[in-house]
């Protein structure tokens, strides 16, 4: 590992009051994970890189027709299958990519939304056809502004009137593109159309498929956007993202919020934390409970860099998570392969 040139980090924002010590939920694992072949780290990293590049090219195309829909459906299937083979690796790769950089922003954002939404849908035992429609909607919800989103991620100045207009109408514009290309699946189109609208409880959202899926995607969209970096805005800690996406009017996680915290944890893979011993670490695997992830420590309490990433189980006394850390405050460059090798480490040095 090598230390990056220091930036001028802003003051840390106040942590959300999501309580991760009292009655912390277990982290849920997708029901089909154990039935698939294990995915080697290097194979997974290479395959995710290829899929991100493919998604960026496909979602940036201007000629959206029946052939495009077939390719898009195949891409959605490949993303779902790769994520299911190693959910922690999927979360790590996609959160790290959008939390620490601004390349391929739009495609990576849609992909992490797909992964998180499907984890939640799996946990809630939603039917296969609903999960299929949800996945297709998550990956296509911003198809009308893919290029714009990638540009905005690198833009340091305020939105122009034209950019704001395109953003305001992008849900309807995406539906229009999909419909003209031959997509006729009503739930898929409904979720894309409504993924920014707050669900009205009086509208029967618990019973109606479209509103229920759209509300889940809206929450995931907010949560993952907060974890993503842009030139004009740094990514925030998981606790702050959860405050905006998972808490209901009472100030506590509501049904969807609680489900998201169950399936990804309070500190998802790919995010950074400070441990009770003062070390700074990156989360590499969800733990037994929402607040006890497996992490790879990168920096000592005194600020010095560890020569090798060190595996830490935050369930152990003295290694608990003290708080989440914004990526902009970490300022450490590291090799993902070496970090992820800690997942399989059999021993932990205190």
N, C-alpha and C positions, 0 to 999 in steps of 0.2 A: 504494500500500500504506500501511497505517497500523499503528502498533504498538498491540497490545492492552494492557490493564491487566496489569501483572505479577502472576503468581501466586507461590506459594512452592514452586517445583519441588523434588522430592525429589532426593537424590543419584543420579547416573546409575548404573544397574546395570552390573555387569561385562559386557563384550562376550563373546559366545560365541567359542569358539576355532575356529569354522568358518573354514578357511583360504581367503581369497579372492585370494591372490597366487600360490600354487603350483598349477599345473595347473587353473586356473579354467575351468569348463565354458562352452561357448558357450551363449548364451540361445536356446532353441528358439522358433520361430514356428509357429503353427498352420498346417498345410499348406494350408488353403483360403483363408488371409487375402488373398493377392495376387489371387485371382480375383474378389473382390467390389468393388463400387463404394466409393471412398473416402468416409469419413464426416466431414463438416465438424464442427469443434469445437462450434459453437453448436447445430447440429442434434443432435449426440451428447449434449451436456449436457441439452438439453431433453427428448430422448427417454428418457434414463436417469431423469430426474426423474419423467416420466410413468409409466414402468415400475415404479419404486420405490413410487410412490403406489398403483398398481394392485395390486402384490404385497402391500402392507401391508393394503389393504382385503380382498383375496381370502383371504389367510392368516388374517385375523382373524375371518372369518365363522364363525358357529356352526352354520349349516345347510349341512352338507357332503353333497351328493347327486350324482346323475349329471350334472346341469347344472353343478355346481361343478367336477367332474372335467374336463368339456369345457373350461370356461374356464381351469382351471389348466393343462391340457395346452397350450392356445393360448399362455398366458403363458410357459410354459417354452420353447416354440418361439421366441417373440419375444425372450426374454432371450438364448438361444443365438445367434440370428441377429445381434442387435445387437452382441454381444460379438465375434463373428467378424469383423465389419466393421472393428473397431478394438479389438484386444485391449488395447493400452496404455491407451487411453481408458477402457475398461471397468474395468481394474485401478485406474487413477487415481481414477475417480469413486467406486467402491465402497470402496476402502481409505481415501480421504480422508474419506468420509462417516462411516464407522464408527470411524475413528481419531481424529477431531477432534470428533465430536458424539455424542449419544445418541438422536437421533430416528430412528424407523423401524429400530431396532436389529435386530429379528428377521428382517425381510424382507431387509434389506441383507446381513446375515450369510449367510443362505441363498443369496443371489444371488452373493456373492463366492465362496462354496464351490463353487457350480455352475461358475462361470467357471474357477477354478483347477483343479478336478477334470477338467473337459473338456480343458483345455490339456494336462494330464498324460496323459490317456487318448489324445488325439490323437498325442502324441509316442510313446506306446507302441504305436500302431497297433491299438488295440482296435476291434472291430467296431462298426458303426453302431448296432446294436440294444443293445449294452452301454452305449455312450455315451448313448443315449436313456434307458435305465433309470437310469443314474447321475445324469443331469441331473434327472430327475423326483424321484429320491430326495433329492438335495441340496436341492431347493427345498421339499420337503414333509416333511423329517425332523423339523421342530419344529412341525408344524401344530397339534399339541395344546396347545402352550404359547406360541403367538405373542404373545398379549396379556400373559401372565406375563413373557416375556422382555423385552418393551418396558418393562414396569413395573420389572423388576429392574435394567435399565440405568440407571434414574433413582433407584434406591433406595440410600440411604447406610448403612442399617443391615443387620444380619445377616439371613440367611434365617430365616423362621419354619418350624416343623415341617411345616406344610401345604405351603409352597412347596417345601421340600426333597423332600417326598414326590412332588409333581407332577413335579419335575425327574427324580427317580429312575425314574419309570415312563413318562416321556414318549415313549420310543421305541415301546413296546408300545401306548400310547394313540394315537399317531399312526397306527400300522398298523391299529388297530381302527377309527378314523375312516375311513381310506381304504378298508378292506375293506367297511364298511357302505355306503359311497358307490358301491360297485360295482367298485373296482379289484381286478383279479384277476391282474395281471402278477407272477409270482413273484419275479423278480429285483428289481424295484422295491421290493416289500414286504420282501424279505429285507434289502436294504441299509438301509432305514429302521430295521428292527428291530435290526440289529446295528452301527449306525454308531458306537457307543461301545465296542464290545467289541474287545479286543486280539486280533488274528489269531494263532492257534496255527499255527506253521509245520508241525507234524506233521499238521495237518488238511487238507493238500493245498491250501493257499491259493493256490499258484502256478497250479494247474490249475482250480480251481473258480471259476466266475464270481462267485457271490454273495460269498464271503469276500474275493476279490480286490478287488472294487469297494467293499465295505464298509470294507476296510482303507485304501484310498486316501482315501475320504471322511472316515474318522476322523482321518487325518493332516492333511488340509486343514482340517477343523473346528478342530483344535487350533491350527494355524498362524494361521488368520484370526482366531480368538477372541483370541489374544495381541496381534494388531495392532489390536483393537477397544477402544474406550474405554467405560467405565461410570463413573457417579458415584463408585462405591466403589473403582474401580481404573483407573489410567491405562493406556493402551496402551504396549507396549514396543517396542524396536527390532527390525528384521527379523532381526538376528543372534540375538537372544535367542529370538524366535519360532521360528527355524530350529533352535536348540539343543533345544527341547522337542518339535518335530514331525518333524525331519528326520534326527537323529542316531540311529544304532543303538547297540547295547551297547558297541561298540568305541570310541565317541566320535567316529566319522566318519559321514558320510551313508550310509545303506543304499540299497537299490534305489529305493524310493519317495521317500526323502528327496532323493537325487541327482536324480531326475527332476523333483521340484518346484523345486529350485534351478536346474535347466536351463531350465525353462519360464517362471519368474517372475523369476529373477535373485536375487542376494543382497540387492538393494535394489529391491523392486518399485515400479512407478509408484504415487504417492500417499504414499510414505514420505519421511522427511526424513533428510538426511545432512549431515555436516560435511566440507568439502573440505580438501585439503592446504594451500590458500592461506588457510584460516581462515573462508571463507564458509559460511553455512548455506543449504542449498538443498532444494528438493522435487524428487523424481524424477518425470520426465514421460514417460520412454520407456525400455524395456529397451535395453541396449547390445549391442555385439558380443560381449562376454563377460559372465559373471554378475556380475562386480564392477565393470563399467564402464558404468553407465547414463548416459543423457542427463538432465541436470538443469536446473532454473531456479533460479539463485541469488537469494535474497531479502534476505540480511543480510550486511554486510561483516564482516571479521575484527574490526574495532573495535566491533562491535555496532550500527553505524548501518544504517538501512534503505536499500536501493537504490531509486532513484526508479522504475526499471522492472526487472522480472525479467530476468535475463541468462542466456542459454543457455550451458551449459558441457558439453563432452564430456569425461567423466572418464577417457577413454582417453589424453588428452593429459598430458604431463609437467607437474607443478605443479598439476594439477586433479584428481588422483586422490581417491577417497573415503577419508577418514581414519577415519570411523566413522559408524554410524547414530545418529540423534538422536530421542529421544522427542518426540512432538508437544507434550506439555505444556511442553517447554523451548524451543520455537520462539517462541511468543507473537507471531506476525505474522498479521495478517488480509490476505488477498490475493484478487484477482479471478481465478477459474479460467480465464476466457477469455484474459486477458493472459498468465498463466503458460503455458497450453497453446499459445499462439501461438509460443512459443519452440521448439516441436517442429520447425516448418518454417523457423526462422531459418537463413539461409545462412551467416552469419558468427558467429564467437565472439570476443568481446572478452576477452583474457586477464585 
